[in-house]
Amino acid sequence: MKYRQLRLIMMAAASAVLALGAAAATPASAQQPVPVIVGVIDAQGILEDSKAGQSIKAQAEKTQAKIKSDFDKQEKQFNDDLRKLQQQKDTLSTEDLQKKREELRQRADQQSKALKDRQRKLEADLAKGQDRIVRAMVDVVKDVAKAHGLTLVISRAVTPYFDASYDISVEVKQKLDAKLPSLSLQQSSASDAQQ
């Protein structure tokens, strides 16, 4: 799954969780309807701009650059080896040439698989890290909603209009940054494995 698709799915899930979580923070009375007091949050912006979000993004970019560098090296090595093998075609028998080509292809396939596995692990670690941030954000949103007497918190992405006085994004981001100032991709992956 592409990073952008994963991010959209996570944000939709986060919006639903935020709305449900904040709504559940205030119990409904059987006799009297509870007034709906709405807060708005820029969940996507907070996810991206939070200290933890910036932390995992920087780590992911560094890891992605390393994977790309390794891929480029692997491709250059394969092309060099293939060129050398082509130069030996006059000195090798047809069977030996075919055998060496097959060995080269198998080695390249193994290296490509290893790089693809690294890429998949990076994407999985990034998704787990973002999930951990979203879970922490949900807890913060519940606390902020309760402190402001909000009964419903919705994502800015799902509403075409709102009054800026209902936006609690800045406060949520500050509290999230205090609660989760950084996050290691490996830690987020390891903590999810323990749960």
N, C-alpha and C positions, 0 to 999 in steps of 0.2 A: 504494500500500500504506500502510496506516495506521501511524503511529509505533509503537503498541503491538505490532502484528503483527510489524513489522520488528525490534523489540527482542526479542521472544520467539524469533524465528528466529536472530537474532545470538547470543543467549545459549545456545541449543541447540547452535549451531555452535561457540561458544567452549568449552562444556563438553566437546564431543567432541574439540576440538583440545587442550584442556588435558589431558584424560585420555590421549590418544595421545602428546602431546608429552612428558609426564612419564614415561610408560611407555617411550618410546623413549630416554630419557636414560640408562637403564642397560641395556647390552647383555645379552642372554640367553646363557648358556653352554649349549653343546650337551650337555655331560655332566651338569650339575647344574641342577635347576630353581631359578630365582631366586625367593627369597621375595618375596611381595607386601607392600610396606610402603606403606600408604595415607595420603594427606594429603587434607584437605577444604578447599575454598575457596568463599567467597561471591562468585562471579564477578559476579553482578548488582549486589550491594552495592558491590563495588570499582569497577565500571564507573560507577555513579552517584555514589559518594562521592569518587572520586579527584579530585585537583586538576584534571587535564585534563578529566574528565567534568563537573565543576562549571563549568569554564571554557566548554566548548562549550554546556552547557545554558543558561548565562546569555546567551551570544551568540545562541543560537537563540530564547530568549524575547524578547530585545530586537528581533531581526529580525521575529519573529512579530507583536509589538505594532505595529511599523511597517507591516507588510503589512495588518494589521487596520485601522489608522488610515487608510491610503491607500484601503482598500476602502470604509470609512465615508464618506470625503470624496468618492470617486467616486460612490457611491450618492446622496449628498445633491446633488451637482452634476447627476446625471442627473435626479433628481426635480425640481430647480429648473428645469432646461432644459425638461423635459416640461411643467411648469406654465406656463412662459412661452410655449411653443409652443401650448398649449391656449388661452391668452389671445389669441393671434393668429389663431385659427381663423376669426373673422369678417372679418378683413382680408386673409386669404390665399385663393387659389383652392384648390380641392380637390386639384389636382395638386401645387401648391407645398407645401401642408400635408403631403401624403403623402410628397413628396420630402424635406422637412425631418425628418419622423418617421423615415424610412429612414436618413438621415444620422446622426441621433441614435442610432438603434439600432446602426448599424455602429460608431460611435465607442465606444459603451458595450461592445459585444462585443470590440473591440480592447483596451480598457482592462481588461476582465475577463480576457481571455486573458493579458495581460501580468502581471496579479496572480497568476493561476493558475500561470504559468511561474515566477514568483518563489517561490511556495509549494513547487512541485516541486523547485526548485533548493535551497531551504532544507532540505527533507527529505532530498535526496540528499547534501548537504554534511554534514548531521547524521549520516547513516548512515556516510559515509566517515570522519568523525571518530571515531565509535564503533568502527568497524573498526580504525582506527589504534591506538586505545587497547587494544582486544582483542589485536591483534598484539604490542604492547609488553608487555601483561600475560602473554601466553604465554611470551615470552622470560624475563620475571621469574620466572614459575612454574617454568620449567625450571631456572633457577639456584637458586632456593630448594629445589626438590625434590632437586636434586643435593647441595646443602649438607647437607640433612637425611637423605640416603640413601633418599628416597622413590622407589618404583618406579611408583606410580600416584597421580594427583591427580584427585579427582572434585569435581564441583560440589555444593555444599550443596543445591541445588534438586533433585537427583536422588536424594538419600538421605533416607529417613524418620528415620534415627537415626544419630548418630555421637557419639563421645566428644570433648569440646571440646579435649582435648589434641592431637587430630589436625588441628585447624583452623590453617591457615597464613595466613589472610586478612589479619591485621594486618601481618605481615611483608611480604607481597606488596604490600599497599597502600602501605606506607612506601617500599618500593623502587621501585614504579611512580611514586609522586609525585616521587621523586628523579630518576628517568629521564625522566619526561614531566610536568614541573610545570605546563604550560599547553599549550593547543592552540587555534589559530585555525581557525575553520571554513573560511576561504578557503585557509589553508595546507594543511589536510588534503585539500581538494579538488585543489589545485595539485600536491601531492606525489603523489597517486594518478594524476594525469594524466601525470606524468613516468615512472611505473613501467611 
